[in-house]
Structures are given as C-alpha cells and as structure tokens.
Amino acid sequence: MKLCFCGSGLPRYELVDARGIFCTYVCDKCEKTKRSRYRPDIFTDSDYWADEPIEPEDTSGRFRYIAP
C-alpha cells in the first residue's frame, strides 16, 4: 500500500478522467481539493473538449515514436 503524497497517511489511488486518463494520485482526504483543480466536465463527459489530440493508448508494449 502506497500512501498519498498529501501527507494524510491514507492510502492513495489514481484519479482518472472520464476517458480513463490519469490525472493525479489522491486519497479520501484530498480528492475533493485535487479534483477542483480540473474542469468538472472531464470527470463526467468522455467527449470533453481538449486543445490537443488525445490518441488511444498503445498497449502493444513497443515504443512508438511520434514525430513533432
């Protein structure tokens, strides 16, 4: 069990958006505060607006180069 970085001493877990994209680690004590740093819609609407392309995750285990 890994503890949260907030210093609460509670176990941490991943906070992910509606698309399953990792945002940060949280615990029961700090989740509300850390969640407030993001737009609320990213947690409820998987079709939320983003200013950069979001590509599906490569699960092949191989390195994939993306040209700039």
C-alpha positions in Angstrom: 0.0 0.0 0.0 1.4 3.4 -1.0 0.5 6.5 0.9 -0.9 9.7 -0.6 1.6 12.5 -1.3 -0.7 15.0 0.6 0.7 13.8 3.9 -2.5 12.4 5.3 -1.1 9.0 5.9 -4.0 7.5 3.9 -3.7 5.0 1.0 -3.5 6.7 -2.4 -5.4 5.8 -5.6 -5.5 7.1 -9.1 -7.9 9.9 -10.1 -8.7 9.4 -13.8 -10.9 11.4 -16.1 -14.0 10.1 -18.0 -11.7 8.8 -20.7 -9.6 6.8 -18.2 -6.7 9.2 -18.5 -4.6 9.5 -15.3 -4.8 12.9 -13.6 -3.1 12.5 -10.2 -2.9 10.5 -7.1 -5.5 11.2 -4.4 -6.8 9.8 -1.1 -10.2 10.2 0.6 -9.0 13.3 2.4 -7.6 15.3 -0.6 -9.6 14.1 -3.5 -12.1 16.9 -3.4 -9.3 19.6 -3.3 -7.3 18.0 -6.1 -10.3 17.3 -8.2 -11.2 21.0 -8.0 -8.0 21.9 -9.9 -9.5 20.4 -13.1 -12.5 21.3 -15.1 -15.5 19.4 -13.7 -16.7 18.1 -17.1 -13.6 16.0 -17.7 -14.8 13.6 -15.0 -18.3 13.2 -16.4 -18.2 13.7 -20.2 -15.9 11.4 -22.1 -16.3 13.6 -25.2 -15.0 16.7 -23.4 -13.2 19.5 -25.3 -9.4 19.3 -25.3 -6.9 21.7 -27.0 -4.6 18.8 -28.1 -5.3 15.5 -29.8 -5.9 12.6 -27.5 -4.8 9.3 -29.1 -5.8 5.8 -27.9 -3.2 4.3 -25.6 -0.7 2.0 -27.3 -0.9 -1.3 -25.4 1.4 -3.3 -27.6 4.3 -2.7 -25.2 6.5 -1.4 -28.0 8.0 2.1 -28.2 6.1 4.3 -30.6 7.8 7.4 -32.0 5.6 10.4 -32.7 7.2 13.0 -34.9 6.9 16.6 -33.6 
